[in-house]
Amino acid sequence: MSGREIQAELGPCTVTRRQRRAAAVHVADRIAAEHPQLTAAELAANPLIAAGLRELLNALDLNSSKEQQ
């Protein structure tokens, strides 16, 4: 369920920049935990992992193009 779906169900809600960052860090940590043999640089360089991370962050409405306080 994305932020947009939550908003539709519960009404307007505000997610702060700090909350978005915490969620994105949590997602990155989970991905890193699935690939313990890889360094952060190797994870970032892997196009499949990077694309999956971007897709997941977009699905969660946590893309970096939003600028909310």
N, C-alpha and C positions, 0 to 999 in steps of 0.2 A: 504494500500500500504506500503510495507516494504522498508527499506533503499536500499535493493538490487534492488527492482523494480524502485525506484526513480533513482538510479544510471544507470540502463539500459535505462531509458527514457531520462535523462538529461546529462548523461555522468558521469565521476568520480566526487564524492563529498566526502568531509571529514566532519564527525561529531565529534566534540571534546568531550573529556571526560566530560567537564563541561556541554555541551549541552545534552549529553546522561543522565547525572545525573539529570538535570533539567526536562527532559522529564519523567524519571522514577519517580521522586518526584511528578510530576503533575498527572501521572497515579495513584500512591498510594493515593494521595489526593482525586481523583475522586472516587476511591473505598471506601475510608473512608467516604466520603460524602453519599454514598449509604447505609452505615451501621452505622448511628450516635450513635446507642445504644451500639456499641462495642468499646472496647479500642484497641489501637494499638497492644498490646500483644494478645488480643483475635482474632483480624484479622489475625495476623501472625500464630496463632495456628490453625486456621481453614483450613483444608487441601483443601477444595474446593476453597476458596478464594485465598490461596497461589498458588495453581495450576493454577487458572485463571490468576493471576497476572504474573506468570512466562510465561504462554502461550502468554499473550498479549505483554509482554516485548520482547519475542522472535519474535513475529510477526512484531513488530516494529524494529527489529534488534537492540535491546537495552540490550541484555544479557550481563552479567558481564564478560564473558570470553574474550571479545574484549578489547584490550589495545591500544587505539589510543590517541594521544596527541592533 
